[in-house]
Amino acid sequence: MSIETDYRHIAVIDIGKTNAKVVVLDAATGAEIAAARMANTVVKSGPYPHYDIEALWDFIVSALKNFVGKPGIDAISITTHGACAAMLCADGRLAMPVLDYEHGYPQAVQDAYRQLRPDFAETFSPSLSVGLNVGAQIHYLKNAFPKDFTRVAAILSYPQYWAFRLTGIVANEVTSLGCHTDLWNPTTRSYSSLVDTLGIHDLMAPVRSAFDVLGPVIPPLAVDMELDKELPVYCGIHDSNASLLPHLVQNEAPFAVVSTGTWVITFGVGGDLDHLDPERDALANVDAYGRAVPSARFMGGREFEILMAEIGTASATAIDDALETVMEKGLMLLPNVVEGSGPFPGKAMRWIGEAQNPAERLAAVSLYLALMTEACLTLTGAKGPIFLEGPFALNRAYITGLAAVTAREVIALPGSTGTSQGAALLTGIHPPEAVNIRPIRAELRGMSRYRQAWHDALVG
């Protein structure tokens, strides 16, 4: 595989909500050749729950120092979870602890924020619980801690905070700003009206591209790390968009990416924003190139785990063989197994019909998951082939159902592109050559009739 840089080894700082890691990737293959990991703990003391920033920083610096010697590092990239921002003083220290987005606010604070936040048509960001809207975090901090907030000189999105610690350069970046923050207008590619409403426009750091080199590691840190050359640090990217980036590099729109795990998240690359419904768990993300990407989700992995525990197991062959039988007899599962999210909110799980054995029930579950995914694809206006990654890429009955109900090609990619691998692409390397996986097309007798009956039962 050819690369566009002379980099051989890329260090990626990858901070997830639960765990943090620093990995070194081989630029030619994308393989992880060194790694260090730690738990990302939340400190419960202080004014509010917050991340242990200094523990994370000590871990990052220690890992980088170790990797500089062996296997060696040629560049640093960064990816983190979303729904997070850092408030800096003029001297670069944190003005306030970095708030944990799972912290809930008093009802009066929530009600006041709802009156301020822009319409969905402006931000394509739905109203979310606790601090999942970063605008809600800033509103809370500004009003609950006004004296502390007066010290804020710059507001940074989370990946760029770590880039600042490494380079001394402040920046924001659109994948984090466009991640249901309420702060970004993806249509105009500029800050939303909320930034002025909150009176923070002058505090927002300059917006830079995820692909930008912000600068080299600052001299004191370079000395501490015993660097013998300048080490470039890239601006960084939100983790979901890091996972999406390899698909954007390797494929031409339109296409869809269905990422499965606890959540089944659908990205309609080249889709449209016209069908997005904030009441149905749909929103727009913003990709590394600044483009709005229609997205929708449901908690499919969690639902599958719950149902498997209830139903038991059956062989993949038996489940496959039961698909058409299930459709003929009208056995179906209606949403939602996990309430409160997904494209059909307010619905409670209901079975229709009787199953003869676990294989039939699991076949109906597979069809349910496929129909829920199709609903998400429809909300995003997705067209073209469907790239399926994560655990569901190993579920033959689900793949068959998804290919049949959408009448489109499904390319099943077991595993995931990975946030670290995606973040490494910011440095200009090429992704590893895609494995030649044959697209799946499928037809199931009675699928169209079954789909209609399923949707009729939803409104019945």
N, C-alpha and C positions, 0 to 999 in steps of 0.2 A: 504494500500500500504506500502510495506517495504522500508526502506531507508538504505543507507550504512554508514551514519554518525549519529552523535548525534545531528545534527543541527535541531532546530525546526523552526527558522525564518531566512530567507535569505534576506538581503538588496541588491537590484540591482540598480546601477546607470545606467540609460538608457538615453543617449544623442542622440536625433535625430536631423536632420537638422533644423527642425522647432521648436520642443519643447524638453525640457529636463524634466526628472522625476527621482525621487527616490522612489522606491516602496519596500514594505516588503511582501514577499511571505511565505505562510505556506508551510513548507517542505513536509508535508504529502499529501497535496491536490493540491499544486500549486496555490491556491487561493490568490488573492491580498487582504491583510488585512490592509494595510495602504499605503498612497501615498501622495506625494507632487509634484507639477508641476510648471514649469515656461516656458516662451517663450525663445527660443534660438535666441537672436538677433545678428545681424551683425553690427559691428561698422564701419561706413563709413569714419571716420577721420583717420589720420595717414598715413603711407606710402602706405597702400593698405587696402581693406576691410578685416576685421578679426573678429574672435569670441571674445565675451566679457568673457574671461577666468576667470577673478577674480569675476565677477558677478555669473558665474556658480559655482565657487568654494565656494563662500559664501553660495549660495543656497544649495549645496551638504552637506556642513558641518552642516548647520542649520538643514536640514532635518534629517541627521544621528543622531545629538544630540537629537532631539525630539523623534526619534524612539528607541534610546537606552533605554530610560525609559519605554516607552510603545509603541508597544507591545514587545520590546526587539529584539536584533539582535545577531545572532551567527556567521555570516560570511558575507562578502561583495563580490559581483561579479559586473562586469562592462561590458556594451556593448555600442557601439557608431556607428554612421554612418561612412562610409568609406571615401576615397579620402581626407585624412587629416593626417598631421604629425606635431609634435612639435619639435622645435629646442631648446635645452637646453644649457645654459652656464655651465662652470665647477662648479659653485656654486649652480646649480639646478634651477636658475631662467630662464625664457624664454629669449633666445638671440634675438628672433624676434617674433612679434605677430603671432598667429596661423592663417594662411591664409585661407580665405573663398574660397572654390573650385569653386565657380561660378564667380570668378574674371577672366576676360579675359586679355590676354597679348598682347603686340604689335606684329604685324605680323612678324617682323624680329625675335623676340624671338621665336615665334611658328615655323617659318621655320628652325631656327637653331636647335631647339630641335628635329624636325623630322629627321634631319640628324644624330642625336645621338642615338635615341631610338632603342632598339633591334628589330629584326624581330619577328613577331607574333609566328613563330615556336619555338622561345626560351621562350617567356613569356606567350603566349596565352592571351595576353592583347592587345585589339585593340586600335587604336589611337582614343582618345575621345576628345571632345571639352573642352574649358576653362581648369580648373585644375583637371579634373576627373582622369587624370593620375598623381599620386603623383610625379613621376619622373619629370614631366613637372613643377610642383610647385617648387621642389628643384632646378631645373635648372634655373628657373626664379629668385628665391631668391638669389641664389649664384651669378648670373651675374648682377642683377639689384641693389643689395645691398651688394657688396663685403666686405666692411668694417664691416658691421654687421655680415656677415656670418663667418668672421674670429673668432668670439667669440663662434661659435657653437662647443660644446664639445660632444654632443650626439644627435642623431636623434631618436625619438620614434614614433611608431604608436599611433593613438589617444586614444584607450582604455587604452593603457599602460602608457600614460601620466598621466591619472587620477590615475592609480595604483601607479605611482611614487609619486604623491602628497600625497597619503595616506601612503606609506611605505618607501619612500626614495630609492627605488630600481629601476634601469632602466632596461627596457626590450623591445623587439619587439615580435610580434606574427604573425603566418603565415596567419590567416584568413584576417587580415588587409593588410599584405604584399602582399598577393595573390589576392587582390581585384583590378584588373586592374590598378596596380601601375606602371608597367613596371620594377619594382625593383626585382621581384621574378621569379625564374625558377621552375615551379611546377614539372617538370620531374626529375630534379636533387635534388629538395627540398633544394635549396640554393639560394643565391643572384644571380641576373642576371648580365650580363656583364656591364649593365648600372651603377651599383654601383661603379665599378672601373673607368668607363668612366667619371663619374662625380667627381671622386676623393673623395668619401665619405665613403669608406669601413671602415676606422678606426673610423668613427663617428657613425656607426650603432650600436645601443645597442644590447646586446646578445639576441638571439632568445630563447624564452621560450614557453612552452606549455600553451595553454589556460587554461588547467586544473591545472596548478601549483599554489600553494600558494606562492606568492612572499614574503610575510612576514606579520607580525602583523602591525596594525596601529602604526605609529611612536609615541614615548613617549609624546612629547608636545601636539600632537593632542589627544592622549588617555586621558591625563589629562583634556584637554578642554572639551572632550566628557563625562568625568566622568565615564570612563570604569572601571569595577571592575574585568576584565579579559582580556587576549589577544584576539584581534579581527582579525582573519585571513582575508587577502585580496587576492582574486584570480586574476590571470593575466588578464583575460578579452578576449572579442571576438567581431568581426565585426557583425553588427546587422543582415544582411541577413543570415549569418551562425549560429547565435543564433536561428533564426527561423527554420533553417534546422536541428539543432542538435536533437530535439525530434524524428524526423523521423529516423535519423541515429541510435538512441538508440533503437527504438522500432521495426525496420523492417530490413530484410536482403536484401542486394542488389542481383539482380538489381531491381530498381524501379525508378519512376519519381515523382518529386514533382512539381506541377504547382501552383504557388502562384499568386493570382489575386488581383489586386487593380488598381491604375492608370496604373501600368505596369503589364503585364502578364509575369512572369519570370519562366522559366522551368529549373529545375535541373535534369540532367540525372545521378542519382547515380548508379555507376557501368557501366556507358556508356563509350564511348571512345572519344579521342580527335581528331580522324582522320578526322571527318566531319566538324569540327568547321571552320567557315569562318568569318574572321574579318569584311568583307564587308557586312555581313548579321546579324550583331548584336549578334554574338556568341562569347563566350569567356570561359575561365576556371576560376572558383572560386577555392578556396582552403578551405577544410573543417577543423573542429577543430582537426582532427587527422592528418592533413598535406597532405591529399589526394586531387588530382585535381578532380574537379567536373565539367564536361561539362555543360555549361549554355547557354541559348538563351532567347531573350525577344522581345516583341513588346508592344506598348502602347495601349493594348486592352481595359482597363477600360476607358481611356480617349476617345477612339474611340466610345465605347458603349454609353457614356454620350452624345457625339455630335449627334450620330444617333438617340438616344431616343428623344432628343429635336427636331429633324427634323421630325421624323416619328410620334411620339405620342405613345400611349399605346394600349395594347390589353391584354386580359386575358391569363394566362399561358396555359390554356387548348386550347384556340384558336390557339396560336402559335404552341403548340405541334401538334395539328391536321393538321396544314398547312405544316409541314415539308416535307412529301412525295409529296404533291401537288406542292410545290416549286421545288422539284427536278425533278418531271415529266415535268414541263413546262420550266425548265432551268433558273429560276430566280436566279440570283447570284450577289453578290457584290465582286468586285475585290479590292485589296489593292492599295494605303494606304489611310485611312481616315486621319490619322496624318502622314504626310510625314517626312522622315529623319531618320527613325528607322525601326527595324523589319527585318524579313527574306527576304523581297522583296523590297530593297531600290530602289529609283528612280521611283517607280510606283505611279500613281495618281489614286485616287478612281474613279471607273466606275461601273455603274449598267448595267447589261444585262437582258433584259426581262422586262415585265410589271407586276406589282402587282395589285391585285384586291382590296386589303384592307391592313390596317396596320399590321394585323396578318401575312400576307404573307411576307411583307417586314421584319418584325422582325424575322420571321423564317429564312429568307435568311441571316440576320445579325448573328443569332446564328450559322448557318452553316459556315459563313465566319470566325467567331471567332474560331470555332472548327478546320477549315482547317489551319488557321494561327498557332494555337497551335500545330497541328500535324506537321507542317513544322519545328517548333522549336524543337519538340521532335526528329524529324529525324536528325536535325543538331547536337544534343547532343548524338546521338547513344543510346537513352534511350530504355530500355526494361523493361518488367514486369509491375506490376500494376501502376496505376497513382493515386497519392494522390492529390486531388484538394482542395485547401483552399482559403478562402476569399469570396468576394461577388458572384463570378461566381459559387460557390458551391450551390447557391440557384436558379440558372438558369437551369430549367429542360431541355429546348430545347438545350442549349449549352452542357449539360452533355450527353444527348442522341446523339447529333452529334459527340461529342468527342469519346464516347465509340464505336459508329458505324464506324467512319472513321479510328480509330486505331485498332479495333477488340480486345480491351483489357479491363480489368476491371478498372472502375473508382470508387474510394472511395471518396465521396464528404464529406468534413469536413467543415461545415459552420464556419465562423470566421477564426481565425488564431492561430497557436501555440504561437505566440507572442515572441518578442525579450526578454522581461524580464524573461518569463518562461524558454526560452532556455538558457539564461545566468545563471540562477539559477542552471541548471544541471551541470555546471562546478564544483560545490561544492561537487559532489558525490551523490546527492539525485537521486532517480528514478523519471521519469515523472509519472504523474497520469495515472492510467490504461486507455487505449484507449476505447472510447465509441464504443460499438459493432454496427458498421454501415455496412449494407449489401452492398457489391460491386455491381455496376451497370454494366450490360452487355446489349448491345442494337444492334439491326439490323434495318437498314432503307433500304427499297426496292429502289434500284437505286443509293445507295451511291457511289459505286465504279465508276459507269458511270459519276455521277455528279462530283466526285473528279477529274477524268481525264479531263472532260470538263473545269473545273475551272482552272486547271494547263495549259491546252492548250490555254485558253484565256489569261493567263498571258504572254505567249510568242508570242501570235498572234498580 
